[in-house]
Amino acid sequence: MYTQAKPVIAGFGRRCAAFVLDLLLWMLLCLPLRLLLSLLGALGVGSSPVFFHYTGSDLLLTASFALYFIAFSGGCGTTPGKRVLGMRIVSTRTDRLCWADAVYRETVGRFLNNLLLIGYLSALLDRKRRTIADRLCDTRVVLIRPPVSGPPSVPTAEQTAGKPRVDPCAMGQAEVSQSDIS
């Protein structure tokens, strides 16, 4: 069970932006593979259909796409795009996403989501923003950092008068007293 006190479900737009970031990163990571496959294709290797009209190059790139999402989702519980935007995939049954759920979610679930985009569009209608893949694997995409409402406030000179100045290098370091240790 995910233990965040009150998880905030990630919105549709944020999830789409994370997917675009992940797609760009995958394309960058696959650039050497694409160059090698195009070189081999120019030599006539791997250009004949293997599965229906798909070539071996097509299948290899599709497998690398699935492997990218499976590896990050199963290993870290989040993809780089989701991490940048402050999101995480969590299971409603356990603390974290297990490998079996990651494989199922990123293969079968992604295929069903892509089928006429119905899976993704269903997230717009669901109040928990679940896609078909989320429903199949009992997962949710939640925010790691809850959104901050409004701009940060800057204290005025009157509010800071008489207060000690905070050292910016020590920010984030908690003061620990002896009673906290024992």
N, C-alpha and C positions, 0 to 999 in steps of 0.2 A: 504494500500500500504506500502511495506517495505521501510523505509526511509533512509537506509544507502546510502551515496552519490554514491558509486560505489561498489555494493556488489561483493564479490569474491566467486564464486561457488566452493563448496568443491569437491575435486577430488574423483574418484572412489576408489582408494586405501585407502584413509583416511576414507571414508565411510565404507569400508569393515573392517578396523581395529576397528572402533567404534562399529560395529555390534559384532565383536568378544569380545570386552570388555564388551558390554552389555550382551552377551550370558553367559560369565563367571560370571558376577555379578548375573544374574537371576538364574543360577545354584546354586550359593552359597546361595542366598536368599531362594531357594526352597528346600534346603537340609533337613530342619526339616519336610517339607511336604512330601518329598520323603521317608524319614525314616518312618514316620507315615503310609503312604500308603503301603510301603513294609511290615510293621508289620501287618497291616490289611489284606494284600494279603496273608501272611503266615497263617493267621487264617481263610482264605477262604472268607473274606468279600471283595466285590468289584472286584472279579476276573472273573466274568462272563461278557460276552459281553453285552453292553447296546445299542450301536449304531453301526451297522454292526459288525465288529470284534473289535471295541474299547471298552475298559472297562471304568468304571466310573473314575478310576485313570488316565487313558490316557486323558479323557476329562477334568478332573480337572487341570492337568498339562498344557494342551493346553490353557485352559482359563486363567491360571495364567501367561503364556507367553504373551498372547495378552494383559492382564490387565497391565502388567509391562510396555509395550511400550505405551499403551493408556494413562496410568496415568502420565508418565513422559512427553510424547509429548504434551498432552493436558494441563497439569498443568504448565509445565516449558518451553515448546517450544523446549526442547532438552532432550535427554536421558543422563545418566551419562557418557556413552562412548563417545557420541558426545561432551559433555561439556569438558571432559578431553582433547580431541583433538581439541577443539576450534571451534565447529560447532553449528549451530542452524537451526531449521526448521522454515521457514517463509512462510506465505501465500502471494501470489501475489495480493490478493484482499484486505486484511486488515493488520493491524500492526502485529498481532500475530496469531498463529494457534488456531482456535476455537475447542471446544470439539467435535463437530459433524465431522469436518474434521479429527481430530485425530482418532476418532473411525473408520471412513470410511477408512482412510489411513492405519491404523494398522490392520484392519481385511480384508476387501475386497481387498485393494491394496496389502497387504502383500501376500495374497493367490495368486493373479494374478502374482506378482513378482516371487513367488516360483514355479509357474507352468513352469516346465522345465527350470527354471532360466532365462527365456526369459526377464522378467521384469528387472532383474538386468543387464543382458548383454546389454539391450537396452541403459542403461546409458553410456556404453562405446562408443556407436555410436552417441549419442546426444551431441551437443557442450555445452549444459547447464547441462549436466550430470543428466538428469531427468530419473527416473524409471517410470514404469507404474503407480505406486501409486502417484508419484509426478504430473504426467499429469492428473490423475483423480481428484485430490484435489487442483490443481493449487498451489502447494507448491514447494519450492526450499530449498536445504540444502546449507547454506552459511557459510563462515568463520566468526566467531565473531572477531577474531584478524587476520588482514591480515598478510600473511607470510612475514617474514623479509628476504630481499635478502642479502646474504653473512653473514660472521661472524661479530660480533660486533667489532668495532675498539677501540683499547686502545690508548689513547693519549700518546705521547712521552713526555719526560721530558722537551724538548724545547717548546712544545705546552702548557704545564701547568705552565711554569715559570711565576711568577708574578701574577697568578690568585689565588683567595682565595680558600682554601680547602673546599670541599663540605662535610657536615656532613651526613654520610650514614643513620642516624636515622631520618633525616629530609627530606630524598628523597621522592618525591611524594607529598610533601606539598607545595602548591603554595604560593608565597608571595602575600599578598593582600594589596593594598594601599587604602587610604581613598577615592580616586576618584573611585575605583572599587565598593565601597559599596554604594555610593550615585548615 
